[in-house]
Amino acid sequence: MESVWAVVLSLVYSLVAHFICYQAIKNFKDMFIKAGMFGKDLNKTSEEKIPEGLGVVSGAMFLISCFLFIPIPFLDYSELQFTQFICALLSICCMIFLGFADDVLDLRWRHKLFLPTIASLPLLAVYFVSGGSTTIIVPIPLRPLLGYDLHLGVLVYIYMGMLAVFCTNAINILAGVNGVETGQSVIIGTSIAVFNVIEIARDQFAAKHLFSLYLILPFIAVSLALLRHNWYPSKVFVGDTLCYFAGMTFAVVAILGSFSKTMLLFFIPQVFNFLYSVPQLFGIIPCPRHRLPKFDRATGLLGMSYAKFSPDQMGPGGAALLKTLSFLRLAKVEWSPPSGKEKKAEISVNNLTIINYLLKFIGPTHERTLTIYIMTVQVVGTIIAFSIRYGFVRFFYDVVQ
Amino acid sequence: MESVWAVVLSLVYSLVAHFICYQAIKNFKDMFIKAGMFGKDLNKTSEEKIPEGLGVVSGAMFLISCFLFIPIPFLDYSELQFTQFICALLSICCMIFLGFADDVLDLRWRHKLFLPTIASLPLLAVYFVSGGSTTIIVPIPLRPLLGYDLHLGVLVYIYMGMLAVFCTNAINILAGVNGVETGQSVIIGTSIAVFNVIEIARDQFAAKHLFSLYLILPFIAVSLALLRHNWYPSKVFVGDTLCYFAGMTFAVVAILGSFSKTMLLFFIPQVFNFLYSVPQLFGIIPCPRHRLPKFDRATGLLGMSYAKFSPDQMGPGGAALLKTLSFLRLAKVEWSPPSGKEKKAEISVNNLTIINYLLKFIGPTHERTLTIYIMTVQVVGTIIAFSIRYGFVRFFYDVVQ
């Protein structure tokens, strides 16, 4: 019964955090411009300076709200959960700090991969201290091969460390349209919260899901406040800070709540986007610096953006891959044969992102409409995730876990 | 016996952290200039851009070093100490983050007081969870009045919250000469480490002092690395980040190690500086925006800086105060009587900082020499502190605690 009150209080805290955060972003944004942290919106005709990196304000509000929440559910009850909560906050605080440093200093790629791993160390340590399992139950179809369970040992820790890196980058990669980073974070966060509530209602590991709720509710609250400023037309940009912050929060609740597989299901659009991007990310076909949709100044609409290159710029298997993509209608490919002496053969293919893929179907679109479409895809992803989690799971495991 | 190995390992970690930190500051400083984080050295003739806020690099190195150290002494032994260590790191991480945000965004005064209080909440929570005492032993001379012990309850938590704010601002206020912020941090840190080692040798609450050592050793290491860059002539400035970082680290080890009174003794020069500054801080006599010593371009030496104002700009009691200060040779005061119609009476008094007070005795001085003098004062402060702690304490308490 006490936990019901803790959840109610967490909701109240989150609501208050939401409104304060909304106001704080408004108050702080001029300070960002003054500090030289701003950018121009590439998808707008205006040259207005938009403050960049405001995710740090929502991150800070999240931390304040959680710090003030510490005494509510943890001090009286389990000391282990108190420790877990502190470790979770330490990892998240570290990532917000790191994200902000990245926004200010423009860190290099190797820092971006190395530092999130360091930031997740407290998390791994508390997982170890709390006797976290390093054994997994093997899915039914693989049992003839691997047996009923598998002791993974240190691999589990590597997996958890990589989870934070994956979540962070998955949200970062799907960006460039007003409201998309924040929007997907809010939807994934809400999906996690709904999942937590369902599991608590079913009385399945309720303590772990309560724990997740205490973190995810304020996260949703501050992200929504940010989204209200970041929605089309964006008054502020969120920066890398938001992606780091969101990614680590998701990783933390999934690891300490022991539902990382379900959490990954909420990333279906991001996983699709990643797989779809592989040919460009791994250099099979050339990858331009930006893969954002193309803004048409005349119509004010966003359309597909293309990579253009000559056939010899492709990696091995490039030609076959393009034919396959084209045949499966996964990409729009155009071959211009060489014309005369000057002009060499040129290939044009749409940049392989889920946003361009969407634009392939709906045609040039207003930016706000495009964001709504992407959010719809994300929600559909969540519905599929829940179907898998509560429907198809019986084909893989004996009991609904 | 294990703890000896843990200390040795902590030393090794700190040594490695020192060298990596030294190199990292070198590598990162151009990124700071590119991000617009730089300043000019007011005490130099050159117009060179000096990167500002490099304290954040040493802060980050400190966190990385501590994160990697978590498994060494804590996982196998006491879970409580593990929790304390994580809480300590959370508070420190929060302050580094905050300090960096301050350096980037130039926060307002109310944020500077409000946010450190929030950052110390995890610390207070773990103090509560670990059954921290809220009762103090009354010093002997006061016992007829107050009795043997005094239950302070929530006041203890307010005191601890204010300790972080005090330490942070005490280091921040004594600044403006190359190497002074970092130098005093290193000396105070080293004093704490020496105190810890003495207490461990005397077998007095060894676990608490070991705990403090694990945090203070890497702190000294990264601060020394910073000092090597920040020493005259400064290649980098440390920013507010260092003050927040150092202040919180001192507060954390003192609170969790239960030696906050001894720790405050190491701040004798800072306390003197604060008391001496009171007339200016509280507006009894006017306070200019900067109170740094004055750089003489011709000689290249630093001399006393003065506040100049007319008698009616003083607060109540100003005239009497100036007379007293002058009589006690605590300040150099000059009264210029009104001359003719245009010129009103003017008072000139040296800005009330310990640095100006030093300059009053030694006269105009080279910047490096001045830093060495200030460091000497700090070391003398530490010697006095130890005399009080191990000598005079018997007049106040029954046993040497």
Interface residues (C-beta under 8 A of the other chain):
Chain A: F28 M31 F32 K34 A35 G36 M37 V56 A60 L63 I64 F67 L68 I70 P71 L75 E79 L80 F82 T83 I86 C87 L89 L90 C93 C94 I96 F97 F100 A101 V104 L105 D106 L107 I118 A119 L121 P122 A125 V126 F128 V129
Chain B: F28 M31 F32 K34 A35 G36 M37 V56 A60 L63 I64 F67 L68 I70 P71 L75 E79 L80 F82 T83 I86 C87 L89 L90 C93 C94 I96 F97 F100 A101 V104 L105 D106 L107 I118 A119 L121 P122 A125 V126 F128 V129
